[in-house]
Amino acid sequence: MKSEQTGRFERLIGALLQMKSNNEPFNESWWKHFLAGGTAGAVSRTCTAPLDRLKVMVQVTGKTMRPLQGLLQMVKEGGITSMWRGNGINVLKIAPENAVKFLTYDEIKGMMIHSGDVNKTLNSFDRALAAGIAGIVAHTVIYPLEVLKTRMVLQRTGETQSILRTFLDGFRVNGFNIFFKGFTPSIFGTFAFCAVDLASYEALKRTYQRTIRSDKDISLLVIMCCGFTSSVLGNLVAYPLGMVATYVQFS
């Protein structure tokens, strides 16, 4: 599940890559979604990897620590590079996850708009539902990698293993269940996060355009502010389920 920092970076980079416009046919822009989702996800996850690792450590161990204290502890335990432990598989999973989510979300919205004889205007509920379904589809596709990422992030110096070795060790104990440990709370959390995050993001943008600057394009600063606010709201709703899923993934 994404952090608010990740959501903010993804939207900024997605805007810079100029993803699909409202009037552009889907079949002419799928590659833009894949490029935007993959690039934004890889860059954002790499930038926030130390904080993501710290979050997972706190969730699983139950120990309370300040961010700076936790980061210094990671450096002391395994050096600077230890803060990016597990980031390789994190990037591997987040690129297709974001690409699939962007594609699915836009396709579902298109199906909703053209579902009747007359094109309908999507309301907040429609957008939240489309975002939640897109999140579930994308998260299901990459979920086995999510489990492996959690296990690799929690490895200590001297215990660090490759992706294959991490999988084989988990498979030896859990069998095929290793692929979907913690899936139920994670999928509910993902639906809640995506529904609140993406729906509130679009609502904030529309509100800004209607009330403040309807005559001009939205600036990157406004996009970042909208992304930050919507991601915080999504995390507030989904965080408890994400914490349960992370704990089960490591067990």
N, C-alpha and C positions, 0 to 999 in steps of 0.2 A: 504494500500500500504506500502510496506516495506521501512524502512530507510536503508541507507548505512551500519549502524552499524549492523542491523539485517542480511543483506545479507552476511556480512563478517563472523559473528558467525556461520551462517548456513553452509557455505561452509567448515569452519574449522571442525565443529563437523561432518558434512557429510563425510569428508575425514577420520576422526578418526574411524568412523564406517564402513569404507570401503564399500561404496555403490557399486552397480553393475558394473562389469568390462565390457569392450567392447565385450568380447567373451562369457560371461555368458548368458545362455538362460533366457528369461524374466520370464518364469513360475517357475524358480528355485530361483529367487532373489526378488520377489515382496515384501516379508516380510522385506528384508533389506531396500528397499525404504521406506516402511511404518515406520520402526523403525528409520531410519535416518531422514526422513522428520519430523516425530512427535517429536523426541527428540531434534533435532536441532532447530525446531521452538519454542518449549516450553522454552528451555534454553535461546535462543537468545532474545525472547520477554520479558522474565522476567528480563534479564540483562539490557535491554534498555527501560523498561517500563516508568521510570521517564522522559526520554527524549521524548518518544512517547506521553506521556500525555501533556508535555509542548508544543510540536508541535501542537497538536489538540487544545489546549487552545488558542494559538497565532492565528491559522487559523480561529477560530470561532469568537474570540473577536476583532481581528484586532489590538491588542495592541502589540507594539514592546518591547521586553525585552531581556536582556542578559540571557544565559542559567543558570548561577549561580544565578542571581536575581530571575528567575522564579522558580528554585528549592527551594530556601529559602522561597519564597512566599508560595509555596505549604506546606512546613514544618510548617510555621507560621500559616497557615489556618487550617491544619488538622493533624499535626504531621508527623513523618517519614513515617508511613504506607500510608499516603495519596498519596505519590508519586507512589504507586502501585495500586491506585484506578482503578478498571476496568480490572486489569491484569488477574483475574480469567477467565473471558469470552474471553479475548485476547488469553490466552493459549488454551482454549477450541476450539477456531476457528482456530488458526494457525497450530495446529498439523494436523488435517485432510486436511487443505488447502495445506500445504507443501507436505504431503504424496500424495495427489491426483495430485499435480503439477509434482512431480518427476515421478510418474507412467505414467501420460499422456504424458509428454515430451518425455520420453524414448520410449513409445509405438508409438508415432507419428513419431519419427525419424526412428524407425524400419520399419514402413509402407512406409516411403519415400525411405528408402534404398532398400527395396524389392518390389518396385512398378512396376518394369519392368522385362523383361526377364533376364537382367543382373543387378547385384547389383550396385547401383550408389554411388558415393561419394558426401556427402552433402556439399554444399557450404554455405557461410555466410547467404544468403537469406533464404535457406531451414531451417537452424538452428534458425534464427530469427522468421520465421513463426511458426515453431514447438513450440518454447518457448512462443510466443504470444498466440497461441491457448491453450496451456497447462495452461497458466495463467488465461485465460478467463474461462475455465472449472472449475478450482479450485476456483476461486473467486466467480463464480456464485453459487457454491455449498454452500459456507459459508456466502454469502452476508447478509442474515438476521442477523447473529451474528455480522457482521461488523457494522451494523446500531446500534444495541444494545450496542456494545462496545463503540462507539463514545458517545452515550448518557450517559453511566455510567461513562466514563472518565471525563465528564464535570460536574458531580454532585458535589455539595459542601458539606462540613461537616454539618451533620444534615439533609441533603436531600438524603443521600445515601440509595439506595434501592436495593433489590435483582434483579436478572435477570428477574424473573417472573413478579415482580411489575413494573419494567422498561418497559417490553414488554406490559403489560396490560394498562399502562398509555398512551403509544404511540399508541396502537391499539384503545383506546377509542377516540382519536383525529383524527387519520389518517386512521383507518380501516386497510384492508390488504395492503394498500399502504406503511405501515410502513416497510414491508419486503424489499421494493426496492426503498426507497427514495435515490435519487442521484445515481441510478444504471448506467445510461447512461454515465456520465462523468467518473465514477469510473471504468467501464469496459474498456473504451477507454484508460484511464490512465494505467490500469493494463496491457493491451496488449502492450502498448508502453514501459512500464517499463520492463516487462519480455522479450520482444523481444531484447531490447538493452542490458539489464543486462546479460542474459544467453548467448546470441550470442557473445557479446564482451568478456565475461569471458572465453568461450572456445577458442575464437580467440587468446586471450592473452596467454593462456596455450600452444596452438599449436605453436605460434610464439616463445615462450620461449624454447620449446623443440627442434624446428628446428634450432634455431640460437645460443643457449647458452649451454644447457645441454641435448643434444639428447641421450646421453648414460646412463642417470641416471633418477630415479624417481623424480618427482617434490616434493620439500620440502613443509612443512606446511607454512613456511614463504612466499614462492612464492604464494601458494594458497591464503593466506590472502591478499597479495598485489594485486593479480589479482581480487579477490572478491571485495576489497575496490574500485579499479578503475572502475570496471564494474558497481558496484552499484551506484557510484557517477554519472556515465554517464546516467544510467537508471533514476535516480531521477531528473536529470536536464531536461530530456525530459518530464517526466510524472508528475512532481510536481504540475504544475498549475491545471491540471485536478483533481488531488487528493485533492487539496485545495477546489475546487468547490464542489466536492462530499461530503467532510466533512461538509461544511457549510450547504448543503442541508439536510444531514442526521440529523442534530440537529434542523433544522427549523420545 
